[in-house]
């Protein structure tokens, strides 16, 4: 995903690669607060999630992956790229951050 800026907008990315993002506890408390139902799954033993770059697996299927892991499945993640060019020019800091997140 690229971030396009109009001539009057800043060209600075909307996402700060140096930010720690939302704390895990905040995500967990939101799941608990909403009391989301578990999916009825066949309880696979192993799941491989392939995403374009790190963080897409969470955005696309984070809840499902959490439920699979809670059911005892071995969940593995594979990213096709390291996400370093998410905002245009490759940024090694962003690549290192995304790899760490994965």
URJOKA-V475195 format. One record per residue. N is the residue number from 0. RES is the residue in one letter. SS is DSSP state (@ for helix, = for strand, . for the rest). OMEGA is omega as a letter, one per 40 degrees, with the letter a starting at -180 (999 if undefined). D_LAST is the distance of its C-alpha to the last C-alpha in Angstrom with 2 decimals. Layout:
BEGIN
[[N:RES:SS:OMEGA:D_LAST] [N:RES:SS:OMEGA:D_LAST]]
END
This chain:
BEGIN
[[0:X:.:i:17.62] [1:X:.:i:20.06] [2:X:.:i:21.86] [3:X:.:i:25.61] [4:X:.:i:28.00] [5:X:.:a:31.69] [6:X:.:a:34.22] [7:X:.:a:34.65] [8:X:.:i:30.97] [9:X:.:i:28.93] [10:X:.:i:26.64] [11:X:.:i:24.06] [12:X:.:i:20.69] [13:X:.:a:20.51] [14:X:.:a:16.99] [15:X:.:a:16.92] [16:X:.:i:13.97] [17:X:.:a:15.38] [18:X:.:i:15.29] [19:X:.:i:13.44] [20:X:.:a:13.64] [21:X:.:i:14.96] [22:X:.:a:15.24] [23:X:@:a:14.00] [24:X:@:i:17.72] [25:X:@:i:18.71] [26:X:@:a:16.58] [27:X:@:a:17.98] [28:X:@:i:21.46] [29:X:@:i:21.40] [30:X:@:a:20.70] [31:X:@:a:23.53] [32:X:@:a:25.82] [33:X:@:i:25.68] [34:X:.:a:26.23] [35:X:.:i:24.45] [36:X:.:i:25.85] [37:X:.:i:23.96] [38:X:.:i:24.08] [39:X:.:a:26.50] [40:X:.:i:24.50] [41:X:.:i:25.86] [42:X:.:i:23.43] [43:X:.:a:21.66] [44:X:.:a:20.76] [45:X:=:i:17.68] [46:X:=:i:15.48] [47:X:=:i:13.34] [48:X:=:i:11.52] [49:X:=:a:11.47] [50:X:=:i:10.55] [51:X:=:i:11.88] [52:X:=:a:8.89] [53:X:.:i:5.47] [54:X:.:i:6.98] [55:X:@:i:9.77] [56:X:@:i:9.05] [57:X:@:a:9.54] [58:X:@:a:12.40] [59:X:@:a:13.99] [60:X:@:a:13.87] [61:X:@:a:12.28] [62:X:@:i:15.71] [63:X:@:i:16.34] [64:X:@:i:13.25] [65:X:@:i:14.32] [66:X:@:i:17.82] [67:X:@:i:17.10] [68:X:@:i:15.44] [69:X:@:i:18.43] [70:X:.:i:20.80] [71:X:.:i:19.78] [72:X:.:i:17.85] [73:X:=:a:15.32] [74:X:=:i:12.24] [75:X:=:a:10.12] [76:X:=:i:7.50] [77:X:=:i:8.38] [78:X:=:a:8.09] [79:X:=:i:11.59] [80:X:=:i:11.22] [81:X:.:i:9.24] [82:X:.:a:10.74] [83:X:.:a:13.14] [84:X:.:a:16.12] [85:X:.:a:15.27] [86:X:.:i:18.44] [87:X:.:a:20.68] [88:X:.:i:20.99] [89:X:.:a:18.06] [90:X:.:a:16.76] [91:X:@:i:15.33] [92:X:@:i:14.37] [93:X:@:i:12.22] [94:X:@:i:10.63] [95:X:@:i:10.03] [96:X:@:a:8.69] [97:X:@:i:6.18] [98:X:@:i:5.15] [99:X:@:i:5.45] [100:X:@:a:3.80] [101:X:.:999:0.00]]
END
